[in-house]
Amino acid sequence: MQIHWTKINEVIQETPEVRTYMLDCPDGFTWEEGSHTHLGLEGFNAGEKPNKGLVRHMSISTLPDETFIGITTRIRKQRSGFKDILEGLDAGSPVAVFKTHSNVPLKREDKNIYLLSAGVGLATFRPLVREYMNRPDEMGNLYSLNIDSSKDYLFTDIFESAPEKGFTSKFVDNRDEYYDQVRKLAEDKEGLFYVVGSDAFLTENIALLRGLDIKAEQIMLDKREHTVQEFLG
Ligand SMILES: Cc1cc2nc3c(=O)[nH]c(=O)nc-3n(C[C@H](O)[C@H](O)[C@H](O)COP(=O)(O)OP(=O)(O)OC[C@H]3O[C@@H](n4cnc5c(N)ncnc54)[C@H](O)[C@@H]3O)c2cc1C
C-alpha cells in the first residue's frame, strides 16, 4: 500500500458548515470520477498499528484536470476528534491519502443516469457531473437530485441545469418533495440510479426504487461489492 503524504493547498468554506480541502496532487497520483480515498492526519501511522481515529474515508470531489485533490466535508459544532483536528488545519498542513478506488464511475451504457444524494453526499457526484460534461459519449441524460435540509446547497455552479447538454439538477429541502421526485424519476424503467448518503438514506431509497420495479442491478452504491449485495439483497 502506497501512502502519499501531501499538503493542503487551500481551504474553501463552501457553506457555513461545509469545507473543501484542496490538496496538492502528489506525483503519479491519479483517480477516476466517483473515487474515495483514505484521508490520514499527521501521526495516523506513527504507532505500531494505524490510529483509526486519525483516518476517514472521503470522496474526491474534483477531477484530475482540476489539479487538486478536493475533499469536501461537513464540520458541525458537535464533532469527532478527527474533524476537530481537521478544522484547525490550513494551507501548508500535511495530510496523507491512500487506498483510492471508485465504486461509482459513470456507466457508459447509453442509459439515463440519476444521481440521488443527501447533503454532502453531493461531493461524490461532483466529478461525475464534470466527467459527463467533458465527455458525454455513450450516455443518455444525467439528472441530479439532492436533499439538504440546511438549504445551504453545495456546488451550485456545477449543479446547474444545462438542458442543451442533457443535464438537469434539482435541490430540495424536505423528504416529501424528495421522494415525490424520486417516484417521477423512477418512471424511467431503464435508468441507472446512483445513491449516496447515510445507510438509512440508502435503505429508504432502495426500498422505494425496488417497489417501483427498478432492478437491483440498476442501483449503484458507493460501497464495496459484498456490502452492495447486503444492501440490495
Ligand atoms: C466511500 C465513502 C466515502 C465518503 N465520503 C465522504 C465525503 O466525501 N465527505 C464526508 O464528510 N464524509 C464522507 N464519508 C463519511 C466519512 O468517512 C465519515 O464517516 C463522516 O464524515 C463522519 O465523520 P466523523 O466520524 O469524523 O464524525 P462527525 O462528522 O464529526 O460527526 C458525525 C455526527 O456525530 C455527531 N457528533 C460527533 N461527535 C459528537 C459528540 N462528541 N457529541 C455529540 N455529537 C457528536 C455530529 O454532530 C454529527 O452529526 C465517506 C464514507 C465512505 C464509506
PDBQT file of the ligand as one rigid body, heavy atoms in Angstrom, charges set to zero:
ROOT
HETATM    1  C1  LIG A 301     -16.872   5.526   0.444  1.00  0.00    +0.000 C 
HETATM    2  C2  LIG A 301     -17.081   6.638   1.456  1.00  0.00    +0.000 A 
HETATM    3  C3  LIG A 301     -16.963   7.969   1.052  1.00  0.00    +0.000 A 
HETATM    4  C4  LIG A 301     -17.173   9.016   1.968  1.00  0.00    +0.000 A 
HETATM    5  N1  LIG A 301     -17.047  10.304   1.542  1.00  0.00    +0.000 NA
HETATM    6  C5  LIG A 301     -17.218  11.325   2.420  1.00  0.00    +0.000 A 
HETATM    7  C6  LIG A 301     -17.051  12.692   1.999  1.00  0.00    +0.000 A 
HETATM    8  O1  LIG A 301     -16.734  12.982   0.835  1.00  0.00    +0.000 OA
HETATM    9  N2  LIG A 301     -17.237  13.661   2.912  1.00  0.00    +0.000 N 
HETATM   10  C7  LIG A 301     -17.574  13.375   4.218  1.00  0.00    +0.000 A 
HETATM   11  O2  LIG A 301     -17.728  14.315   5.004  1.00  0.00    +0.000 OA
HETATM   12  N3  LIG A 301     -17.734  12.120   4.647  1.00  0.00    +0.000 NA
HETATM   13  C8  LIG A 301     -17.551  11.078   3.780  1.00  0.00    +0.000 A 
HETATM   14  N4  LIG A 301     -17.692   9.781   4.208  1.00  0.00    +0.000 N 
HETATM   15  C9  LIG A 301     -18.037   9.541   5.637  1.00  0.00    +0.000 C 
HETATM   16  C10 LIG A 301     -16.803   9.797   6.487  1.00  0.00    +0.000 C 
HETATM   17  O3  LIG A 301     -15.894   8.716   6.350  1.00  0.00    +0.000 OA
HETATM   18  C11 LIG A 301     -17.169   9.975   7.970  1.00  0.00    +0.000 C 
HETATM   19  O4  LIG A 301     -17.737   8.783   8.447  1.00  0.00    +0.000 OA
HETATM   20  C12 LIG A 301     -18.154  11.127   8.189  1.00  0.00    +0.000 C 
HETATM   21  O5  LIG A 301     -17.693  12.320   7.587  1.00  0.00    +0.000 OA
HETATM   22  C13 LIG A 301     -18.347  11.355   9.684  1.00  0.00    +0.000 C 
HETATM   23  O6  LIG A 301     -17.153  11.830  10.231  1.00  0.00    +0.000 OA
HETATM   24  P1  LIG A 301     -16.784  11.712  11.755  1.00  0.00    +0.000 P 
HETATM   25  O7  LIG A 301     -16.867  10.287  12.198  1.00  0.00    +0.000 OA
HETATM   26  O8  LIG A 301     -15.447  12.332  11.933  1.00  0.00    +0.000 OA
HETATM   27  O9  LIG A 301     -17.934  12.422  12.554  1.00  0.00    +0.000 OA
HETATM   28  P2  LIG A 301     -18.554  13.907  12.553  1.00  0.00    +0.000 P 
HETATM   29  O10 LIG A 301     -18.897  14.313  11.148  1.00  0.00    +0.000 OA
HETATM   30  O11 LIG A 301     -17.741  14.866  13.343  1.00  0.00    +0.000 OA
HETATM   31  O12 LIG A 301     -19.856  13.588  13.368  1.00  0.00    +0.000 OA
HETATM   32  C14 LIG A 301     -20.872  12.709  12.909  1.00  0.00    +0.000 C 
HETATM   33  C15 LIG A 301     -22.158  13.025  13.672  1.00  0.00    +0.000 C 
HETATM   34  O13 LIG A 301     -22.000  12.773  15.060  1.00  0.00    +0.000 OA
HETATM   35  C16 LIG A 301     -22.180  13.980  15.814  1.00  0.00    +0.000 C 
HETATM   36  N5  LIG A 301     -21.138  14.033  16.859  1.00  0.00    +0.000 N 
HETATM   37  C17 LIG A 301     -19.810  13.863  16.667  1.00  0.00    +0.000 A 
HETATM   38  N6  LIG A 301     -19.142  13.969  17.832  1.00  0.00    +0.000 NA
HETATM   39  C18 LIG A 301     -20.077  14.238  18.775  1.00  0.00    +0.000 A 
HETATM   40  C19 LIG A 301     -20.021  14.461  20.173  1.00  0.00    +0.000 A 
HETATM   41  N7  LIG A 301     -18.860  14.449  20.819  1.00  0.00    +0.000 N 
HETATM   42  N8  LIG A 301     -21.177  14.690  20.825  1.00  0.00    +0.000 NA
HETATM   43  C20 LIG A 301     -22.359  14.716  20.162  1.00  0.00    +0.000 A 
HETATM   44  N9  LIG A 301     -22.471  14.509  18.841  1.00  0.00    +0.000 NA
HETATM   45  C21 LIG A 301     -21.352  14.285  18.151  1.00  0.00    +0.000 A 
HETATM   46  C22 LIG A 301     -22.021  15.122  14.811  1.00  0.00    +0.000 C 
HETATM   47  O14 LIG A 301     -22.751  16.291  15.180  1.00  0.00    +0.000 OA
HETATM   48  C23 LIG A 301     -22.559  14.503  13.553  1.00  0.00    +0.000 C 
HETATM   49  O15 LIG A 301     -23.935  14.612  13.462  1.00  0.00    +0.000 OA
HETATM   50  C24 LIG A 301     -17.493   8.720   3.325  1.00  0.00    +0.000 A 
HETATM   51  C25 LIG A 301     -17.587   7.381   3.725  1.00  0.00    +0.000 A 
HETATM   52  C26 LIG A 301     -17.394   6.358   2.814  1.00  0.00    +0.000 A 
HETATM   53  C27 LIG A 301     -17.501   4.927   3.288  1.00  0.00    +0.000 C 
ENDROOT
TORSDOF 0
